[in-house]
Amino acid sequence: MNSSKWKLILSTLTVILLIVPTCYMLTFGYYAFGTKSTTLMDVASTTLYITEPNTTLEEMEFEMDFSLFSMDLSFEQYKQIGDEFYPSKDYDLHFVLNDLVNNKTTSKLEKIYPQYPTQTNQWITHPNQSVEFNSDNEWRVLSGLPEETVVEAYISLDDLYLVQEVEDEMKNVDVTWAAIYTGTEDKMLSSDGDVISPIGYPVQPDQTYWSPFRDSESHEETFLKMLKNLQPYEDIAVEVSSHKNLELEERIHYIEKNGYKTYGVVVTGPKSEIQSLREIGMVRYLKLGEVKLWNWAQ
C-alpha cells in the first residue's frame, strides 16, 4: 500500500516537473522563436512615435524578460529640448500572451500632457477649439525665463497648413513634431462621439537607429504606414499610450482621401527664438513644455 502511494506521489511530481519546463519552452517559443515579441515591441514603439509629441526611443534600451506565459518589456523614452535629448519616461509593460495586462509608466518630466483628453484640455488644438490654459500667461512665463534657457513649446495654429509651410515660417527653431488633421480635430470627436487625441509624426530626420523615420524618404507616407500597421493592435496601442481613443480606421480613411495638413506643432529652441514666434501670424496659442538651462560645457 505504501509502495503504491509513493509511486503515485513520484509520478505526480514527475509530471509537474515536466509540465513546468515544457510551459516555459512553449512561452519562449511563442515570444522568442516566433515574431510575437518583435510585434509587441513594434506596437509599443509605433504608438509612442505617433501619440507622444517630440519623443524618440533607442533600440538598445529595450529589455525583454520571459516568464510563464508572459513577457515583460521595459524601455526608456527621450525628449528633445534644444539640441540635447533627455530621458522623459520609463515604461514597464507586462504581457500575458498577446494581452497587455499592466502598464507602469514613470515620468521624469516636469509637465505632463493630459492623460485623459477632453475637448478643451489638449495642448495642441484645432483653430475651431478653445483651450483650458491661458496662452497669454504662458507667453509671460516664457519671457521671464533666463536668457540661457532652451524651451520645448506646443504651438496651435490659426488654420490648417502643410508641414513644410510651418517649417518655412519657423526657420530659427526646430519643428520636432506635427499634429495631423484627420477630420476629427475641429470638434475633437470621432463620428461615434468619442473624444479623440492628437496623432502626428516627427518632422525632422530621427538619427536614432530604432526610429522608423531614420531613413524615411517621406515622413508622411511612413506615418500612414505606421497607422495601418497599428490598426489590428489598436486595443494594445490605447493601453500603451497615455493618449486614448485613437479611432484609427476613421482617421486613416480621411488621410488617404484628403492628404496631410497640420493644425499644431511642437518646437524647441533658445528662449529668444521661441519668443519670436509670437510675431508669426499663423501662431494662435503657445503652451510651454519642458525647460532646460543651456549647457554651455557642451
C-alpha positions as CSV (number, residue, x, y, z in Angstrom):
1,M,0.0,0.0,0.0
2,N,2.7,2.4,1.0
3,S,4.6,1.5,-2.2
4,S,1.7,2.4,-4.4
5,K,1.2,5.7,-2.5
6,W,4.9,6.6,-3.1
7,K,4.7,5.6,-6.7
8,L,1.7,7.9,-7.2
9,I,3.5,10.8,-5.4
10,L,6.6,10.3,-7.6
11,S,4.5,10.1,-10.7
12,T,2.7,13.2,-9.9
13,L,5.9,15.1,-9.1
14,T,7.5,13.8,-12.3
15,V,4.5,15.1,-14.3
16,I,4.7,18.5,-12.6
17,L,8.4,18.8,-13.1
18,L,7.9,18.0,-16.8
19,I,4.9,20.4,-17.2
20,V,6.7,23.5,-15.8
21,P,9.8,23.4,-18.1
22,T,7.5,22.5,-21.1
23,C,5.3,25.5,-20.4
24,Y,8.4,27.7,-20.2
25,M,9.6,26.3,-23.5
26,L,6.2,26.9,-25.1
27,T,6.3,30.5,-23.7
28,F,9.8,31.1,-25.0
29,G,8.8,29.7,-28.4
30,Y,5.7,31.8,-28.5
31,Y,7.6,35.0,-28.0
32,A,11.1,34.5,-29.0
33,F,11.2,32.0,-31.8
34,G,8.1,33.5,-33.5
35,T,7.6,37.2,-34.2
36,K,5.3,37.9,-31.3
37,S,7.9,39.7,-29.1
38,T,9.0,41.8,-32.1
39,T,5.4,42.6,-33.0
40,L,4.6,43.7,-29.5
41,M,7.7,45.8,-29.3
42,D,6.9,47.4,-32.7
43,V,3.3,48.2,-31.5
44,A,4.6,49.9,-28.4
45,S,7.2,52.0,-30.2
46,T,4.9,52.9,-33.1
47,T,2.2,54.0,-30.7
48,L,4.6,56.4,-28.8
49,Y,6.0,57.9,-32.0
50,I,2.6,58.9,-33.3
51,T,0.9,59.8,-30.0
52,E,3.7,61.3,-27.8
53,P,4.9,64.6,-29.3
54,N,8.6,65.2,-29.6
55,T,9.8,61.8,-28.3
56,T,12.1,59.1,-29.5
57,L,13.3,55.6,-28.5
58,E,16.6,53.8,-28.6
59,E,16.7,50.2,-29.7
60,M,19.4,49.1,-27.3
61,E,17.2,50.4,-24.4
62,F,14.6,47.7,-24.9
63,E,14.8,44.9,-22.3
64,M,12.7,41.7,-22.5
65,D,12.1,39.1,-19.8
66,F,10.1,36.0,-20.2
67,S,8.1,34.2,-17.5
68,L,5.4,31.6,-17.6
69,F,3.0,32.6,-20.5
70,S,4.1,36.2,-20.1
71,M,6.7,38.8,-21.2
72,D,7.9,42.0,-19.6
73,L,9.1,44.8,-21.9
74,S,11.0,47.7,-20.5
75,F,12.4,50.7,-22.2
76,E,13.2,54.4,-21.9
77,Q,11.7,57.3,-23.8
78,Y,13.6,60.5,-24.7
79,K,12.6,64.1,-25.5
80,Q,14.5,66.8,-27.4
81,I,14.9,70.1,-25.6
82,G,17.2,72.4,-27.6
83,D,19.9,70.3,-29.2
84,E,20.0,67.7,-26.5
85,F,17.9,64.6,-25.7
86,Y,16.8,64.0,-22.2
87,P,15.1,60.9,-20.6
88,S,11.4,61.6,-20.3
89,K,9.7,58.4,-19.2
90,D,10.4,54.8,-18.2
91,Y,7.9,52.1,-19.5
92,D,7.4,48.7,-17.9
93,L,4.8,46.7,-19.9
94,H,3.6,43.2,-18.7
95,F,2.0,41.0,-21.4
96,V,0.2,37.7,-20.8
97,L,0.5,36.1,-24.2
98,N,-0.9,38.8,-26.5
99,D,-2.7,40.9,-23.9
100,L,-1.2,43.9,-22.2
101,V,-2.3,43.5,-18.5
102,N,-0.1,46.0,-16.8
103,N,1.5,49.3,-17.9
104,K,3.6,51.1,-15.4
105,T,5.0,54.5,-16.6
106,T,7.4,56.6,-14.6
107,S,7.7,60.1,-15.8
108,K,10.8,62.3,-15.5
109,L,9.1,65.3,-16.8
110,E,8.1,68.5,-15.0
111,K,5.0,68.9,-17.1
112,I,2.7,66.0,-18.1
113,Y,0.4,66.1,-21.2
114,P,-3.2,65.3,-20.1
115,Q,-3.7,61.6,-19.9
116,Y,-7.4,61.6,-20.4
117,P,-8.4,64.1,-23.1
118,T,-11.4,66.3,-23.1
119,Q,-12.4,68.5,-26.0
120,T,-10.6,71.5,-24.4
121,N,-7.7,70.3,-22.3
122,Q,-5.4,69.4,-25.3
123,W,-2.1,71.3,-25.5
124,I,-2.4,71.4,-29.3
125,T,-5.8,72.4,-30.6
126,H,-7.6,72.9,-33.9
127,P,-8.5,76.5,-34.9
128,N,-12.1,75.8,-34.0
129,Q,-11.3,74.7,-30.5
130,S,-10.6,76.7,-27.3
131,V,-8.2,75.7,-24.6
132,E,-8.3,75.5,-20.8
133,F,-4.9,77.0,-20.3
134,N,-4.1,80.8,-20.5
135,S,-1.9,81.2,-23.5
136,D,-1.1,84.9,-22.6
137,N,0.2,83.7,-19.3
138,E,2.3,81.0,-21.0
139,W,4.0,83.8,-23.1
140,R,4.6,85.8,-19.9
141,V,6.2,82.8,-18.2
142,L,8.4,82.3,-21.2
143,S,9.5,86.0,-21.2
144,G,10.5,85.6,-17.5
145,L,12.8,82.7,-18.1
146,P,16.6,83.2,-18.1
147,E,18.2,84.0,-21.4
148,E,20.3,80.9,-21.1
149,T,17.3,78.7,-21.5
150,V,16.2,76.2,-24.1
151,V,12.5,75.5,-24.4
152,E,10.0,73.0,-25.7
153,A,6.7,74.6,-26.8
154,Y,3.4,73.3,-28.1
155,I,2.1,75.6,-30.8
156,S,-1.5,75.7,-32.0
157,L,-2.0,77.3,-35.4
158,D,-4.7,79.6,-36.7
159,D,-5.5,77.4,-39.8
160,L,-4.5,74.1,-41.5
161,Y,-1.1,74.2,-43.1
162,L,1.3,72.0,-45.0
163,V,4.1,71.0,-42.6
164,Q,6.6,72.5,-45.0
165,E,4.8,75.8,-44.8
166,V,5.2,75.8,-41.0
167,E,8.9,74.9,-41.2
168,D,9.4,77.7,-43.6
169,E,7.9,80.2,-41.2
170,M,9.7,78.9,-38.2
171,K,13.2,78.7,-39.6
172,N,15.1,79.6,-36.3
173,V,13.7,76.8,-34.2
174,D,13.5,73.0,-34.6
175,V,10.0,71.8,-35.5
176,T,10.1,68.4,-34.0
177,W,6.6,67.0,-34.3
178,A,3.4,67.9,-36.2
179,A,-0.2,67.0,-35.3
180,I,-2.0,65.9,-38.4
181,Y,-5.6,66.8,-39.2
182,T,-7.7,63.7,-39.7
183,G,-11.2,65.2,-40.0
184,T,-12.0,64.8,-36.3
185,E,-10.0,67.6,-34.6
186,D,-12.3,70.5,-35.3
187,K,-14.6,69.0,-32.6
188,M,-12.1,66.6,-31.1
189,L,-14.7,63.9,-31.5
190,S,-14.9,60.8,-33.6
191,S,-18.0,60.0,-35.7
192,D,-19.2,58.0,-32.8
193,G,-18.9,60.9,-30.4
194,D,-15.8,59.8,-28.6
195,V,-13.2,62.4,-27.6
196,I,-10.0,61.7,-29.6
197,S,-6.4,62.5,-29.0
198,P,-3.9,64.2,-31.4
199,I,-1.8,62.0,-33.6
200,G,1.1,63.0,-35.8
201,Y,4.7,62.3,-36.7
202,P,8.3,63.6,-36.1
203,V,9.1,66.3,-38.7
204,Q,12.9,66.1,-38.8
205,P,15.0,63.1,-39.6
206,D,15.5,60.9,-36.5
207,Q,19.1,59.7,-36.3
208,T,18.4,57.0,-33.7
209,Y,18.8,53.6,-35.1
210,W,15.5,52.3,-33.9
211,S,13.4,55.1,-35.4
212,P,11.2,54.3,-38.4
213,F,11.8,57.9,-39.5
214,R,15.6,57.5,-39.6
215,D,15.9,56.8,-43.4
216,S,12.4,57.7,-44.3
217,E,12.1,59.5,-47.7
218,S,8.6,60.7,-46.9
219,H,7.6,61.0,-43.2
220,E,4.0,61.4,-44.3
221,E,4.0,58.0,-46.1
222,T,5.8,56.4,-43.1
223,F,3.2,57.9,-40.8
224,L,0.3,56.4,-42.8
225,K,2.0,53.0,-43.0
226,M,2.5,53.0,-39.2
227,L,-1.1,53.8,-38.6
228,K,-2.2,50.9,-40.9
229,N,0.3,48.5,-39.2
230,L,-1.0,49.6,-35.8
231,Q,-4.7,49.3,-36.6
232,P,-5.0,45.5,-35.8
233,Y,-3.4,46.1,-32.4
234,E,-5.4,49.3,-31.6
235,D,-6.5,47.9,-28.2
236,I,-2.9,47.4,-27.1
237,A,-1.9,50.8,-28.5
238,V,-4.6,52.6,-26.4
239,E,-3.2,50.8,-23.3
240,V,0.4,51.7,-24.1
241,S,-0.1,55.4,-24.8
242,S,-1.2,58.0,-22.2
243,H,-3.4,59.3,-25.0
244,K,-6.7,57.5,-25.6
245,N,-9.3,57.0,-28.3
246,L,-7.2,56.7,-31.4
247,E,-10.1,55.8,-33.8
248,L,-7.6,54.7,-36.4
249,E,-9.9,53.3,-39.1
250,E,-11.8,56.6,-39.5
251,R,-8.6,58.7,-39.4
252,I,-6.7,56.5,-41.9
253,H,-9.6,56.8,-44.3
254,Y,-9.6,60.6,-44.1
255,I,-5.9,60.9,-44.6
256,E,-5.9,58.7,-47.6
257,K,-8.7,60.8,-49.2
258,N,-7.6,64.3,-48.2
259,G,-3.8,64.2,-47.6
260,Y,-1.7,65.7,-44.8
261,K,-2.2,69.1,-43.1
262,T,-1.2,70.2,-39.6
263,Y,-3.0,72.4,-37.1
264,G,-0.3,72.4,-34.5
265,V,3.4,71.6,-33.9
266,V,5.9,71.0,-31.2
267,V,9.1,73.2,-31.4
268,T,12.2,73.6,-29.4
269,G,15.0,76.1,-29.3
270,P,16.5,79.0,-27.4
271,K,14.1,81.1,-25.3
272,S,14.6,84.2,-27.6
273,E,13.8,82.3,-30.7
274,I,10.7,80.7,-29.2
275,Q,9.6,84.2,-28.1
276,S,9.9,85.5,-31.7
277,L,7.3,83.0,-32.8
278,R,4.6,85.3,-31.3
279,E,5.2,87.7,-34.3
280,I,4.3,85.0,-36.8
281,G,0.7,85.3,-37.9
282,M,-0.1,81.6,-38.0
283,V,0.7,81.1,-34.3
284,R,-2.5,81.1,-32.2
285,Y,-1.7,79.5,-28.9
286,L,1.5,78.6,-27.0
287,K,1.8,76.1,-24.3
288,L,5.2,75.6,-22.6
289,G,6.6,72.2,-22.3
290,E,10.0,71.2,-20.8
291,V,12.6,73.9,-20.0
292,K,16.3,73.4,-19.5
293,L,19.2,75.7,-18.8
294,W,21.6,75.8,-21.7
295,N,24.6,73.5,-21.1
296,W,27.5,75.7,-22.1
297,A,30.0,73.0,-21.4
298,Q,28.7,71.1,-24.4
